[in-house]
């Protein structure tokens, strides 16, 4: 199938990717627009890993207040340059993640930030449940390990399913934006306020 300039333009407008990347994606995917978008997203995620470790000393503090003022979020997201920090795409990302935090109530950005005593308490609860159900000792540790991983995916921001697209984790979303903007980015910290809690 012939790849037209109109197709390339349409894909470029929909993804923000460069013209040559769009043309290559369409060529690789035989002109299928949906597959080309997926191809570019995968490529963005792949190129994001190359940017890890680069200094992120710029960025913004964003906020989101849920309707009625009952829930509010402040979030710090860093990037490499002030130029990128001022782009609409970056600011939209910060806003979307703040909105996600308001909805999903994570406790930490990464696993390393989760209080180890909280995890030990969860392990004890899971182990007790397994013993109560009469599970054999030799498989309890494996089951507990799986339940702890699931618990992390519920409370760790980067591991949570992104509320606007549950096929992605927040980390996948972050990596796709890194690929799109061509700079390393990091969600540094957040705080979530809720009336009455």
C-alpha positions as a Markdown table, in Angstrom:
| # | Residue | x | y | z |
|---|---|---|---|---|
| 1 | Unk | 0.0 | 0.0 | 0.0 |
| 2 | Unk | 1.3 | 3.5 | -0.9 |
| 3 | Unk | 1.9 | 5.7 | 2.1 |
| 4 | Unk | 0.6 | 9.2 | 1.3 |
| 5 | Unk | 1.7 | 12.5 | 2.8 |
| 6 | Unk | -1.8 | 12.9 | 4.2 |
| 7 | Unk | -1.5 | 9.7 | 6.1 |
| 8 | Unk | 1.9 | 10.7 | 7.5 |
| 9 | Unk | 0.4 | 14.1 | 8.5 |
| 10 | Unk | -2.6 | 12.5 | 10.2 |
| 11 | Unk | -0.4 | 10.1 | 12.2 |
| 12 | Unk | 2.0 | 13.0 | 13.1 |
| 13 | Unk | -0.9 | 15.1 | 14.4 |
| 14 | Unk | -2.3 | 12.2 | 16.4 |
| 15 | Unk | 1.0 | 11.2 | 18.1 |
| 16 | Unk | 3.3 | 14.1 | 18.0 |
| 17 | Unk | 6.1 | 11.9 | 16.6 |
| 18 | Unk | 8.5 | 13.1 | 13.9 |
| 19 | Unk | 7.6 | 12.8 | 10.2 |
| 20 | Unk | 10.2 | 10.2 | 9.4 |
| 21 | Unk | 9.2 | 8.1 | 12.4 |
| 22 | Unk | 5.5 | 8.3 | 11.2 |
| 23 | Unk | 6.4 | 7.4 | 7.7 |
| 24 | Unk | 8.5 | 4.4 | 8.9 |
| 25 | Unk | 5.7 | 3.3 | 11.3 |
| 26 | Unk | 3.1 | 3.4 | 8.5 |
| 27 | Unk | 5.4 | 1.5 | 6.1 |
| 28 | Unk | 6.1 | -1.2 | 8.8 |
| 29 | Unk | 2.4 | -1.5 | 9.5 |
| 30 | Unk | 1.2 | -1.5 | 5.8 |
| 31 | Unk | -0.6 | 1.8 | 6.3 |
| 32 | Unk | -2.7 | 0.6 | 9.2 |
| 33 | Unk | -3.2 | 3.7 | 11.3 |
| 34 | Unk | -4.0 | 1.9 | 14.6 |
| 35 | Unk | -1.0 | -0.4 | 14.3 |
| 36 | Unk | 1.2 | 2.5 | 13.4 |
| 37 | Unk | 0.2 | 4.4 | 16.6 |
| 38 | Unk | 0.9 | 1.2 | 18.6 |
| 39 | Unk | 4.3 | 0.8 | 16.8 |
| 40 | Unk | 5.2 | 4.4 | 17.7 |
| 41 | Unk | 4.1 | 4.0 | 21.3 |
| 42 | Unk | 6.3 | 0.9 | 21.7 |
| 43 | Unk | 9.2 | 2.8 | 20.0 |
| 44 | Unk | 8.7 | 5.7 | 22.4 |
| 45 | Unk | 8.8 | 3.4 | 25.4 |
| 46 | Unk | 11.9 | 1.7 | 24.0 |
| 47 | Unk | 13.7 | 5.1 | 23.4 |
| 48 | Unk | 12.7 | 6.2 | 26.9 |
| 49 | Unk | 15.0 | 3.7 | 28.5 |
| 50 | Unk | 18.0 | 5.2 | 26.7 |
| 51 | Unk | 17.2 | 8.5 | 28.5 |
| 52 | Unk | 17.2 | 7.1 | 32.0 |
| 53 | Unk | 19.9 | 8.5 | 34.2 |
| 54 | Unk | 20.0 | 11.9 | 32.4 |
| 55 | Unk | 19.8 | 14.9 | 34.8 |
| 56 | Unk | 16.2 | 16.2 | 35.5 |
| 57 | Unk | 16.7 | 19.5 | 37.2 |
| 58 | Unk | 13.8 | 21.4 | 35.5 |
| 59 | Unk | 10.1 | 20.8 | 35.7 |
| 60 | Unk | 7.0 | 22.0 | 37.3 |
| 61 | Unk | 4.8 | 21.6 | 40.4 |
| 62 | Unk | 1.3 | 20.9 | 39.2 |
| 63 | Unk | -2.0 | 20.7 | 41.1 |
| 64 | Unk | -5.4 | 19.2 | 40.6 |
| 65 | Unk | -8.5 | 19.9 | 42.7 |
| 66 | Unk | -11.4 | 17.5 | 42.3 |
| 67 | Unk | -14.8 | 19.0 | 41.8 |
| 68 | Unk | -16.2 | 20.4 | 45.0 |
| 69 | Unk | -12.8 | 20.8 | 46.5 |
| 70 | Unk | -12.9 | 17.6 | 48.5 |
| 71 | Unk | -9.7 | 16.1 | 47.1 |
| 72 | Unk | -6.6 | 18.0 | 46.0 |
| 73 | Unk | -3.2 | 16.9 | 44.7 |
| 74 | Unk | 0.2 | 18.6 | 44.4 |
| 75 | Unk | 2.8 | 16.9 | 42.2 |
| 76 | Unk | 6.4 | 17.6 | 41.2 |
| 77 | Unk | 7.4 | 16.3 | 37.8 |
| 78 | Unk | 11.0 | 16.9 | 36.6 |
| 79 | Unk | 12.5 | 17.0 | 33.1 |
| 80 | Unk | 15.8 | 18.0 | 31.5 |
| 81 | Unk | 15.0 | 21.5 | 30.2 |
| 82 | Unk | 12.7 | 24.4 | 31.0 |
| 83 | Unk | 11.7 | 24.5 | 27.3 |
| 84 | Unk | 10.0 | 21.0 | 27.7 |
| 85 | Unk | 8.6 | 21.9 | 31.1 |
| 86 | Unk | 6.6 | 24.7 | 29.4 |
| 87 | Unk | 5.2 | 22.6 | 26.6 |
| 88 | Unk | 1.5 | 21.7 | 26.5 |
| 89 | Unk | 2.3 | 18.0 | 26.3 |
| 90 | Unk | 4.4 | 18.1 | 29.5 |
| 91 | Unk | 1.8 | 20.1 | 31.4 |
| 92 | Unk | -1.0 | 17.9 | 30.2 |
| 93 | Unk | 1.0 | 14.9 | 31.4 |
| 94 | Unk | 1.5 | 16.5 | 34.9 |
| 95 | Unk | -2.2 | 17.4 | 35.1 |
| 96 | Unk | -3.3 | 13.8 | 34.0 |
| 97 | Unk | -1.1 | 12.2 | 36.6 |
| 98 | Unk | -2.3 | 14.5 | 39.3 |
| 99 | Unk | -5.9 | 13.6 | 38.3 |
| 100 | Unk | -4.9 | 9.9 | 38.4 |
| 101 | Unk | -3.5 | 10.4 | 42.0 |
| 102 | Unk | -6.8 | 12.0 | 43.1 |
| 103 | Unk | -8.7 | 9.0 | 41.8 |
| 104 | Unk | -6.4 | 6.1 | 42.6 |
| 105 | Unk | -4.9 | 7.2 | 46.0 |
| 106 | Unk | -1.4 | 5.8 | 45.7 |
| 107 | Unk | 0.8 | 5.8 | 48.8 |
| 108 | Unk | 4.2 | 6.2 | 47.1 |
| 109 | Unk | 5.9 | 6.9 | 43.7 |
| 110 | Unk | 8.0 | 3.7 | 43.7 |
| 111 | Unk | 8.3 | 0.5 | 45.8 |
| 112 | Unk | 11.5 | 1.8 | 47.5 |
| 113 | Unk | 9.4 | 4.6 | 49.1 |
| 114 | Unk | 6.9 | 2.2 | 50.7 |
| 115 | Unk | 7.3 | 1.8 | 54.4 |
| 116 | Unk | 8.8 | -1.8 | 55.0 |
| 117 | Unk | 6.8 | -2.3 | 58.2 |
| 118 | Unk | 3.6 | -1.9 | 56.1 |
| 119 | Unk | 4.7 | -4.6 | 53.7 |
| 120 | Unk | 5.7 | -6.9 | 56.6 |
| 121 | Unk | 2.2 | -6.4 | 58.2 |
| 122 | Unk | 0.6 | -7.3 | 54.8 |
| 123 | Unk | 2.8 | -10.4 | 54.6 |
| 124 | Unk | 1.7 | -11.5 | 58.1 |
| 125 | Unk | -2.0 | -11.0 | 57.1 |
| 126 | Unk | -1.6 | -13.0 | 53.9 |
| 127 | Unk | 0.4 | -15.8 | 55.6 |
| 128 | Unk | -2.3 | -16.0 | 58.3 |
| 129 | Unk | -5.0 | -16.2 | 55.6 |
| 130 | Unk | -3.2 | -19.0 | 53.8 |
| 131 | Unk | -2.7 | -21.0 | 57.0 |
| 132 | Unk | -6.4 | -20.5 | 57.9 |
| 133 | Unk | -7.3 | -21.9 | 54.4 |
| 134 | Unk | -5.1 | -24.9 | 55.1 |
| 135 | Unk | -2.6 | -24.3 | 52.3 |
| 136 | Unk | 0.6 | -26.4 | 52.4 |
| 137 | Unk | 3.6 | -24.6 | 54.0 |
| 138 | Unk | 5.8 | -25.2 | 51.0 |
| 139 | Unk | 3.6 | -23.0 | 48.7 |
| 140 | Unk | 2.6 | -20.3 | 51.2 |
| 141 | Unk | 5.7 | -18.2 | 50.6 |
| 142 | Unk | 5.1 | -18.2 | 46.8 |
| 143 | Unk | 1.4 | -17.2 | 47.3 |
| 144 | Unk | 2.4 | -14.5 | 49.7 |
| 145 | Unk | 5.0 | -13.1 | 47.3 |
| 146 | Unk | 2.3 | -12.9 | 44.6 |
| 147 | Unk | -0.1 | -11.1 | 46.9 |
| 148 | Unk | 2.6 | -8.6 | 47.9 |
| 149 | Unk | 3.3 | -7.9 | 44.2 |
| 150 | Unk | -0.4 | -7.3 | 43.7 |
| 151 | Unk | -0.5 | -5.0 | 46.8 |
| 152 | Unk | 2.4 | -3.0 | 45.4 |
| 153 | Unk | 0.5 | -2.6 | 42.1 |
| 154 | Unk | -2.4 | -1.2 | 44.1 |
| 155 | Unk | -0.4 | 1.4 | 46.2 |
| 156 | Unk | 2.6 | 2.3 | 44.1 |
| 157 | Unk | 1.9 | 5.1 | 41.6 |
| 158 | Unk | 4.2 | 3.9 | 38.8 |
| 159 | Unk | 2.8 | 0.4 | 39.0 |
| 160 | Unk | -0.9 | 1.4 | 39.1 |
| 161 | Unk | -3.1 | 0.9 | 36.0 |
| 162 | Unk | -3.5 | 4.4 | 34.5 |
| 163 | Unk | -7.1 | 5.5 | 35.1 |
| 164 | Unk | -7.6 | 7.0 | 31.6 |
| 165 | Unk | -6.1 | 3.9 | 29.8 |
| 166 | Unk | -6.1 | 0.7 | 32.0 |
| 167 | Unk | -4.0 | -1.1 | 29.3 |
| 168 | Unk | -1.1 | 1.1 | 30.5 |
| 169 | Unk | 0.5 | 1.5 | 33.9 |
| 170 | Unk | 1.4 | 5.1 | 35.0 |
| 171 | Unk | 5.1 | 4.1 | 34.2 |
| 172 | Unk | 4.1 | 3.1 | 30.7 |
| 173 | Unk | 2.4 | 6.4 | 30.2 |
| 174 | Unk | 5.5 | 8.2 | 31.6 |
| 175 | Unk | 7.8 | 6.3 | 29.2 |
| 176 | Unk | 5.5 | 7.1 | 26.2 |
| 177 | Unk | 5.7 | 10.9 | 27.0 |
| 178 | Unk | 9.5 | 10.6 | 27.5 |
| 179 | Unk | 9.7 | 9.0 | 24.0 |
| 180 | Unk | 7.4 | 11.7 | 22.6 |
| 181 | Unk | 9.2 | 14.7 | 24.1 |
| 182 | Unk | 12.7 | 13.3 | 23.8 |
| 183 | Unk | 13.8 | 14.1 | 27.3 |
| 184 | Unk | 14.2 | 12.1 | 30.5 |
| 185 | Unk | 11.4 | 12.8 | 33.0 |
| 186 | Unk | 10.7 | 11.7 | 36.5 |
| 187 | Unk | 7.7 | 11.9 | 38.9 |
| 188 | Unk | 9.6 | 13.2 | 42.0 |
| 189 | Unk | 6.9 | 13.3 | 44.6 |
| 190 | Unk | 3.3 | 14.1 | 45.3 |
| 191 | Unk | 0.9 | 14.8 | 48.2 |
| 192 | Unk | -2.8 | 14.0 | 48.2 |
| 193 | Unk | -5.2 | 15.8 | 50.5 |
| 194 | Unk | -8.7 | 14.6 | 51.2 |
| 195 | Unk | -11.3 | 16.3 | 53.4 |
| 196 | Unk | -11.9 | 14.2 | 56.6 |
| 197 | Unk | -8.9 | 11.9 | 56.2 |
